[in-house]
């Protein structure tokens, strides 16, 4: 498995500190940079990659180290620097070398490490060009995080308690997608994913591949048994679900409330992005997001103005960001901004965790829909409730699917379908009219999140709405 080490330091790892730390490999090793100098790579004289050091990230958001690394280590006071160091899986000496690089950073700058016992500062000199060393020089433009590269698939091996949509994984996803390859992340069964990473691995050919304790591999999201075939992990074809996937199913009284919505507003000079997300966050938690960023850990204090500036800098390309809550209010959201012919679209998925002693505020959803309609150009919104861990991580085990609670249709689509038809679906439910009578939106209650039959109700509703939309279009 890829061995990751993380240095959490109160001081910035500047060039002098990084060079001193990288001397843990002795004078015979070489330095190179990749990915627009965002990654420093320690290599042998022949170019074999050994250790990669990511650009340090300054963390302003409370709770990110605990969310992604667990209760240990205790990070320095905010703000602190987060530096990731990765060892190659192909060279045996790479792991202790990476640990020594991490330990030397802490010796120079203070702070702590993950794993907690990474204290070595010894010089580790890898064997040079021996026949039993199987690493090969990385091709130009390749990312050092990729452990196996085939014609169709990039394989990343990972072993850490929580695997997140980090900067390097985001870069790997973009790189392999541009090359028309799949990304498959291989982990042991104790690894959990964050919700943003789960969303990024949005289905085949991308996969979360889990090593089964009984041998073999399975898909961590679907449970399908997998085999290595033609340079990629693929289902066995027998439709079998791995025993480890079903046997590990966890029963819990904890819940996750998810609100997925889209807003579209005119592209004016004073448009401020992120306000709809903050509105939803405040309605459901009583406070705004704590932090945001383009990857995990979310390192910046929440700021719609900075989010807007970033999206404008990247336009016309879409912008993907992540927002997180405070440690006492677990919540996480993905936010995507795109330009459309109608204006600027924001697609948001917000998930909030609740313990067994807490109740999700289902009674606030209608008021939230009303405000999003009135002030933020809501086009659609779906709310669901799932029985799942309140820490918002995903284990590679069978989980109950979320159950729909409400669906909201914005005024533009109601007008396209026809108010009469939209208000009268062939169901035993009565939609609530939101917004002005001249241009109403409709809010459809589907249930309380306890009856899976709500999925059938939602399917019949959307089929009815789509049929009339197609007829009028």
N, C-alpha and C positions, 0 to 999 in steps of 0.2 A: 504494500500500500504506500501511496505517497505520504511522506511524513512532513507535516506542517509544524512550524514553530512560530509563535507570535510574541513580539516584544512590545510591552506596554510601558512607555517611558514618559516622564514629565518634561523632558527636553527633546527637541527635535533631533533626529538622527541626521546630522549634516554630513557633508561629503567627507570630512576628516574622520568622523566617527564610523561611517560606513566602510571607509578604506581600512581603518584599523581593525574593524571586526572581520572584514573579509580576508585579512592576513592570517586568519585561523587555518587556512589551507597551506601556509608556507609560501616561499618565494617562487615556486615552480609553476603555480597556477596563474591563469590569465583572467582578465576581466573583459566583459563585453556588455553591450546594452541591446535590448530588444524593445519592440513596440513603442517606437518614438521616445526611446530613452526612459520609459516609465518602469522598466525592469532592469536591474543589474544582474548579470549572470556570471557565475564563477565557473570556469571551464578548465580542462586540462590543456596542455600545450597543443594537442591535436584537435581541440575544439569540442571534446566530449562535455556536455553540460552536467554540472554537479549540483550547484545550488543557485536558486533564483531569489532575489530580494525585491519585493514590490516597493513602489514609492510609498513613503510613510503618509498616513492619513491622520489629520488632527480631529479628534473626537470631542464634540461639544455636547452630545446627547447623553443624558443619564441612562444607565441601565443596559447599554448596548453590549458591554463585555459580559455581563451576567446572562443576557438573553442568548448570546451566541456561544459563550464558552462555559457557562455554568457558574455556580457560586464561587469557585476558585478559578483563577486568581482574583484578588481584590485589586482593581486598577488604581493608578494614582488619581488624585483629585482632578476634576474637569478644569480646563481641557487637557487631554493627554494625547500622545502619539501612538498610533497602532501601526506596527510594521510586521508584515508577513514574510517569512522565510520558508522556502520549500526545497526539499531534497529530491534529487532524481531517484527513481526506483531502480535504475539499471546499474548503479555503482554502489557496492556495499558500504564504502566509506562515506558516501554522501550524507547519510543520516546523522552520524556523529559530527560531521563537518558543519552541517546546518545548525545543529544544537550548539556547537561552539561559537558560531557566528552570532546566534541569538544571545548566548550567555555573555559574550564580550560586549554587546550593545548595552546590556543591563549593567555590567561592570563600569562602563564609561558614562552612562547617562542616568543610572538609577532606574527604579520602577520594578516591574515584575514580568514574568513570562507565562506563557501557556505552551506546553504543559508546565505545571508549577515547578517541577524538579529539573528544569533546564538550566543548570548552573555551570556546565563545563565551559572552560575557556582554553582547553588544550589545543595544541596544533595538531591537525589531522592531515596527513599527507597521503592522498589517494595514490594507488599504484598507477603508474604511467604506461598506457598502451600495452597491457598484458592481454593475452589471448582470451582469458576468462572474463574480461570486461566487455560487456555486450552493448554498451551505449554507443551511439554513433552521433556525429555532429548534427545539430539541428539544422534543417534546411532553412535557407534565407526566408525571413518572414514568419517562421514557425514560432508558436508560443511555447515556452518551457514547461507550462503546466500540462501539456498533452503528453501522456505516457505511452500511448500506442496510436499510431496513425496508419490507417489502411486507405484503400481507394475510396471507400464509402463512409468510413466512420472514424471519429476521433474519440479515443478512450481516455478518460481521466479516472485515476484510482485515488480514493479519498478515505480517510479514517479519522474522523473527529466527531465529538458528540452531536453537534448541530452543524449541518452543511448549509450554507447560505448563498444567496446570489451576490457573491463578492465581485470586486472589480475584475479579478482575473477570470472568473467564470463567465462574467458578462462579455469580456473580450473574446474568450474562447468561443462562446455561442455565436458572436458576430462573425468571427473568422471562419468557423466551420460552415456556417450558413451561407456565407458568401462563396465558399468553395463547393457548395452543394453536397456537403457531407452531414452526417448525423453526429450529434453529441450523445455519448452514453457514459454515465457516471457510475462507476462500480464501487460499492461500499460493503462492509460487513453489516450484519443485521441490526446492530445496536445504533447505527447512525440514523438521525432524524433530519428531515428537510424543513426549511422555513417555507412559508406559503409563497413568497415571491419566487423562490427557486422552483417550487412545484409548478407554478404558473408558467415559468419560462420553459420547463420541460413539458410542452403542451401536447405530447403524444408522439407516436411513432413517426419517423424513425428515431427521434430523440427518446432516451429511456433513462430511468433510474434502475440500474441492475444490481440486485442484492445477492450476495453469496449465501446460499442456504446453509444452516448448520449441519444438515444431513448430507450435504454435497450438492453440486449443481448450482444453478442460478435461477432467479425469478424476477419479474417486473415488480418493483416496489410500489407501484400505483395500482396495477390491475391484478397482480398475483400470478400472471401467466408464467408457466415454466419456459425457460429460455435455453437455447443452445448457441454455441459459437459456430457460425457457419458463414463461409464466404466473406470473412473479414468483418463480421458484425454479430451482435447478439440479436437473435430472432426467435419468435415463439416456436415451440416444438411442433405445432400443427395438430396436436391431439386434443387441444382445448383444455388441457389439464391446468388446474390452479395448484400452486405449490402448497404442500401441507403446512409449511412454516408460515405462509401468509394467513391462512385461516386459523391455525392453532394459536397464533399470536394475537388474535382479535381481543381488544381490550374493552371491557365494560366500564363505563364512567357515568357519573351524573353531571359532569361538566358540559358546557355548551359553547358553541360559537355562532354568533349572529353575523351574517354577511349581507351587505348592501352593495349591489352592483348597479351602476347607473351611468348614463351618458347625458352630457349637456352639450348644446351647440349655441354659440353666441357670435354676433358679428365681430369681425377682426378690426376693432377700433384701436386707436392709439392709447386709450386709457383702460383697455381690457386688462384685468388682473386675474391671472390663472391661480388655481388652487383654492379659491374662495368657496366653491361648491363643496369640495372635500372638507374644508374646515367647518362649513355649516353642518354637514352630516356628522362630523366628529363631535362638535359641540352639542348637537341635539341628543346624541346617544351616550356621551360620556360626561358632559358638563364642562369639558375643557378642549382646547385646540390640540393638534398634534404636538408632540414634544420635539421631534427632529425629522429631517428629511435628507435625501441624497440620491445619487444615481445608482447606488449599489448598497450592499450591506457590509459593514455596519453603516447605519445612517448617521452621518457625522456632523451635519449642520443643524443649528437651531431652526425651527420652523419659520419660513418666510415666504409668503406668496409672491412678494416682490422679487426675490432672488430666483424663485422658480420661473416666474414670467420672463425675467432677463435671460435665463438659460434657454428657455424654449424659443425666444426670439433669435438668440445667437445661432441656434441649430436649425431654424426654419429655412427651407420648407420641409426638412426631414423631421420625422416625429421625435418626440422627447419622452423617454421613460424614466420615471422617478419612483421612489419609495418613501413612505412616511411611516413613522412609528409613534407609539404612545409612551406613557410613563410606566415604570416598573409596577406600580400599583393599579394601573389600568391597561392590561395587555391589549394592544390593538396594532394593526398593521394594514397598510393600504398600498396598492399599486396604482399609479397615475400615469396615463398616456395622453399626450397632447398631439393632435394632428390637424393639419389644414384641410378643409373640405370646401366644396363649392358653396356651401351654405355659411361658412365662417370657420370658427375654431372649435373643434370638438375635444371634449375631455372625457375619457373613459376611466372610471374609478371602480375599484373593488376594495371595499373596506370590511375587514373582519375584526370582531371584538370578542375577547374571551371572557367567560364567566365561570366561576367556581360552582360547586354543588350548592353552596349557600346563597348564591346570587341568582337573580332572575333577569333575563334579557328584557329590555324596555320595549316590548312589542307595541305598547300603547302610544309610543312616540313616533312610530313610523309614518302614520298618515300625516301628522303635522310636518314631518320632515319632507315628505313628498310635496305638500302644499307650498312650502317655502322654496324648494328647488324649482317648482313650476313658476312661482311668482317672480323669483329674482335671478334664476340661473339658467333658464332655457332648457329645462329637463325634457328629454325626448323619451327615454324609457328608464324604468327602475324595477329591479327584482330584489326582494328580500327573502332570505332563507334562514333556517335554524338547523344546526347540526349537533348531534351528540358527539363531542370531540374534546380533546384536552384544551384547557383554557390558556395554556402557554403558547398556543398557536403553532406548534410544530407537528410534523407528520411522521409517524413511524411506518415501517414497511409491513403493515398488517391490515387485515380487513377492517374497514370502518363503515358505519351506517351512512348512507348518503344524506345530504341535507334535504330538508323538506320546505317547499315554498310557503311563504306567509302572505305576501302581497305582490301585486304587479301593477305598475303605473304606466300609463300611456300618455305621452305629451300631446299638447294641443295640435301640433302640426299633423301628427298621424291620425288623431281623432277626426280632424277635418278631412283628411284624405279618405278615410274609411266611411265617414258619415256618422254624425252624432247618434242618429236613431239606431243604426246597426251596432255601433260600438257600445251603446248603453244596453243592448238587449242580446247578450250572448245566450246560447241554448243551455243555460246552467242555472242552478238555484242560488244565484248570488246577485247582489245589486251593487253596481259600482258607485263610488262617491265622486261627485263632480267637484273638481278643483279649479281655481282660477276664475277669470271673468266669464260671465254667461255667453258673451259673444265669441269667445275662443276658449272653451273649457278643455281641461285634461281630465282623464278618468282614472280613478284609483280602485283596483279590484281586490277585495279581501278574499284570500284563498284558504285560510285556516290559521291554527295556532302553532303550527310547527310540530304537531304530534302525530298527524295522520298522513302516511305516505300516499294516500289517495289524492292528495293535493297536487301531485305531479300529473295525474290524469286530468284533473280539473284545469291545470295550467295548459296542458297540451290542447285540450278541446277549445279553450279560450283563444290561444294564439292561432290555432287553425281557423277558427271563425273570423278573427280579425284579419288574418292574412288573406283569406278568401275574398273578403269584401274589399280589401285594399287592392288586390289584383284586379278585381272586377271594375273598380273605379279608375284604376290606372290605365 
